[in-house]
């Protein structure tokens, strides 16, 4: 294909009539960490998103740190879908990261199978609230470190220590812009949920 030539969009698959079980996963983290990007990269449908352009009205309210060039912000939540098989569907919800929308999180966690906490090491303290709320709800989660182009200063062990994460919580590196990398994060979460389920069965 000639560079810059128009490429027709891939046809998005409709939800099959045989789909009867929906599983819910929430992606949480600080403001501008890449939650919308992750949902977009793995969703098989055009994701529902509520991105709006940041304006002067947000100055002093939605503050970006770490030298990012973000110009839009999520004002409700992102939504995507992955069909696992003919009957099983995974629904992805990306929670807004701004503090003024945190009141939505507790309701969003209702019925959640598990969660992904997305971390930007330039603003690790923005991840604490997400981890605290998930632990409060007893929701299983994994931590994914979204490695940006200039981001490789801290090892996973150093990040685990900084976030005071217990050893049983899985941590992975990822690039939320890359579909396979984002899929690997979700696979890590599913494997973690399966391990926890097997452990519970063993105690019965």
ABEGO torsion letter per residue (X at the ends): XBBGBBBBBBBBBBBBAABABBBBBBBBEBBGAGAAAAAAAABABBBBBABBBBBAAABGABBBBGGBABABBBABBBBBBBBABAABBBBBBBBBABAAAAAAAAAAABGBABBBBBBBAABAAAAAAAAAAAAAAGBBBBBBBBBBAABAABBAAAAAAAAGBBAABBBBBBBAABAAAAAAAAAAAAAAAAAAAAAAAAAX
